[in-house]
C-alpha cells in the first residue's frame, strides 16, 4: 500500500497530533476515546506497554469507530498481526524492523516505523516509506537535528516523538518536514488511571487550538523507492 497517500496519513496531516496512550484498564478505554474526541482529536496511539493494550484497542475500535485508533511500541510481526486483528488503523514502532514493515504493507496497514539515523531513514525509503517516526527526538537533538535532516532528505517527513511536551510541540509543528507530533502530555497514564477525563479533554482542546494556528505542511515530493519484497524475502 502507499502509506503516504493513505487515509490515516491524511488524518495525521489534518490533526497533526498523535496522543500517545498508556492504559492499564480496558474499562477506561472507551471513556478515554470519548475524552479525546470531545477535545477535538480522533487519533490515539495505544502503546503495547501494558497487558491490556490490545483489549483497550479492541474496545475503542468497536465502540468508537470514528476514532483512528492504532498501536505503538510494536516490536515484532506477531504484535503487528495481533494489532491488525484487534482493528488497528495504524502501526507505529520505536525502531525500523523490516519484517514488521513488510507485514504491514502486505496487509494494507499504515505503518510508521521509528528511525534515529540517516542510515535508518535510507533503509525505510528502500521499503517505499517516506513518513517516519523520529524517536526519541529530544535525545537525538531536537529541532536543530530535524532541520539538518531536511537537507539530504528533502522528500522525507517525520512524526517526531519522545520527550515532546505541551511547551515544546509547537516548535516542531512549525518545521516543514513535520507532519504530526506524538506525545503523552494530553493524556498521561496517571490522568487515565485517575479517570480525569474532563482534564484530558481540556488538554486536548488546548493542544488542538494551538496546533490549528500553525500552517499545515504541504505534501512533499516522494523520493522513496518502491519496496522490492522479493529481495526482502530472499534475505
C-alpha angles and dihedrals in degrees: 000000000000102000092186092061098038124122088245093057090048088054090053090051091051101046099024094199130096113194107213109215131201107184128180102182122051089204088069094052100089093044089051092051089049090052092051091049091048089054092051106259122108093187131095132170106205105201120218092232097111132050090241097055098101093045089049090051091048092053093049095049091048099044102029104037092166089070122096092221118177142160132257134191091044106169105171145016093263091060091046089053092048090050092051092050090049089057102260114177091203144003126226125186131189091229141022109274108173092200091056091046092049092048093051094046091049091051096042095246113145107241129194109186122197121251133180106172140047091250091055091049090053091049091052091050089054087061090054096257125131103161108074141168111248107207140213089005098171090058095040094059108281122227096351090056092050091049090053092051090055089070104062095022102051093150096050127091130193145212100207120203140154115090099011116141139182087267097053111032096087092064090058095046088056090064118098094226095054122094102171139354123227126208148130099234092105096052113016117185095253092055090052093046089048091050091236092157096149088055090051091050091051092050091048091048091052091049093048092050092051094044091051090062091064120083110248114240118256117242108275122223112264118243095171118120119232115264115261100208095177089064091045091054091047094059 
